[in-house]
C-alpha cells in the first residue's frame, strides 16, 4: 500500500496524493454509473437528472455529516440526518442506483476522514457500511417506501459497523467486556440514536409530503413514480 498509503507509527495508514486521487476518481465513476442505471428510452435526459439529484443528496449528506449532535470518543457520531439523505437516492431510483451512489458516498467519507488499518477494515467501515445505505432501494416502489428504505439502510450500515468494531477494534473493549457486546452497544448507540431522531422527523405530515414532492421532481420522466 506504499504508493497509495503510508504506514504511521500507531499502525494505521494515511493516504498519499495518489491515494486521494484514486478515491476521488472512483467516487466520480460510481456517481456517473449510478446516474445511468435506468430503463428509460431517454437515457441521456434521465441520467442527467439522476446525476443532479444524486449529487444533491450526497452534498446534503456530506454537509450534515459535519453537524454532529453527539460525537463518540472512538469514532462515529449522531449527525443531522446525514444517513437519510443517502437512503433517499435508493428510494428515488431503486436498488442498483442506490447502492452505487452509496458506495460513492463511502469513498467520499474515506477521502474526507480516513482511518485505515487494513484493506478489509476499509471495505467494512467505508465501502460496505455506507454502501448498505443504498439498500433503501429495495422499497423504492413500496408503500411507505421512504421509511422502510431508511430502516433497512440503517440496519445494513449497523451490521457492517458492528462487524468492524468486533473484528478490528475489539481490543478497545473495556476490560472484562465481550468485544461483540462492546461493538453492538457502541455502534448501536449512535447509529440508532440518529435513526430514532430521523424517524420522528419523518412522522411529521408536512415533512413527508414535502419529501414526496421532491421524489416526483427527482423521477420526472421515469416509468414508475410512487410516493411514500
Residue pairs with C-beta under 8 A, 6 or more apart in sequence:
1 7
1 13
1 119
3 16
3 18
3 19
4 15
4 16
4 18
4 19
4 22
5 13
5 14
5 15
5 16
5 19
5 116
6 13
6 14
6 16
7 13
8 14
11 117
12 115
12 116
12 117
13 114
13 116
13 117
14 114
14 116
15 23
15 111
15 114
15 116
20 111
23 107
23 110
23 111
24 107
24 111
26 104
26 107
27 104
27 107
27 108
27 111
28 104
30 100
30 101
30 103
30 104
30 107
31 51
31 54
31 55
31 58
31 100
31 101
31 104
32 51
33 100
34 50
34 51
34 54
34 89
34 93
34 96
34 97
34 98
34 100
34 101
34 104
35 47
35 48
35 50
35 51
35 54
35 97
36 43
36 47
36 50
37 50
37 93
37 94
37 96
37 97
37 100
38 46
38 47
38 50
38 93
38 97
38 222
39 223
40 46
40 221
40 222
40 223
42 221
45 221
46 221
46 222
49 218
49 220
49 221
50 93
50 97
50 218
53 89
53 92
53 217
53 218
54 89
54 93
54 97
54 101
57 85
57 86
57 88
57 89
57 101
58 85
58 86
58 89
58 101
58 104
58 105
58 108
60 82
60 85
61 82
61 83
61 84
61 85
61 86
61 105
62 82
62 105
62 108
62 112
64 79
64 80
64 81
64 82
64 85
65 79
65 82
65 109
66 79
67 79
67 80
67 82
68 77
68 78
68 79
68 80
69 77
69 78
69 79
69 80
69 194
69 197
70 77
70 78
70 190
70 193
71 77
72 186
72 189
72 190
74 169
74 172
74 186
75 115
76 161
76 186
76 187
76 190
76 191
77 190
78 190
78 193
78 194
78 197
79 194
81 194
81 197
81 198
81 201
82 194
83 133
83 150
83 153
83 154
83 157
83 191
83 194
83 195
83 198
84 150
84 198
86 101
86 102
86 105
86 130
86 133
86 134
86 136
86 153
87 98
87 133
87 134
87 136
87 149
87 150
87 153
87 154
88 136
88 146
88 211
88 214
89 97
89 98
89 101
89 102
89 134
89 136
89 137
90 97
90 98
90 99
90 101
90 102
90 133
90 134
90 135
90 136
90 137
90 138
90 140
90 149
90 153
91 98
91 136
91 137
91 139
91 140
91 145
91 146
91 149
91 150
91 215
91 228
92 140
92 215
92 218
92 219
93 137
93 140
93 218
93 219
94 137
94 140
94 141
95 134
95 135
95 137
95 138
95 140
96 137
97 134
97 137
98 133
98 134
98 135
98 136
98 137
98 140
98 149
99 131
99 134
99 135
99 137
100 134
101 134
102 130
102 131
102 132
102 133
102 134
102 153
103 127
103 130
103 131
103 134
105 130
105 133
106 126
106 127
106 128
106 129
106 130
106 131
107 126
107 127
109 126
109 130
110 122
110 126
115 125
116 122
117 168
118 168
120 167
120 168
121 164
121 167
121 168
124 160
124 163
124 164
124 167
124 168
125 160
125 161
125 164
125 168
128 160
129 157
129 160
129 161
129 164
130 157
132 153
132 156
132 157
132 159
132 160
133 153
133 154
133 156
133 157
134 153
135 149
135 152
135 153
135 156
136 149
136 150
136 152
136 153
137 149
138 148
138 149
138 152
139 145
139 146
139 148
139 149
139 152
140 149
140 226
141 224
141 226
142 148
142 149
142 226
143 226
143 228
144 228
145 226
145 228
146 202
146 208
146 211
146 212
146 215
146 227
146 228
147 199
147 202
147 228
150 195
150 198
150 199
150 202
151 195
151 199
154 191
154 192
154 195
157 191
158 187
158 188
158 191
158 192
161 183
161 187
161 191
162 183
162 184
162 187
162 188
163 183
164 183
165 179
165 182
165 183
165 184
165 186
165 187
166 179
166 180
166 182
166 183
166 184
169 183
170 179
170 180
170 182
170 183
171 179
172 182
173 179
173 181
173 182
173 183
174 182
201 207
202 208
202 211
208 228
211 228
212 227
212 228
215 225
215 227
215 228
216 225
216 227
219 225
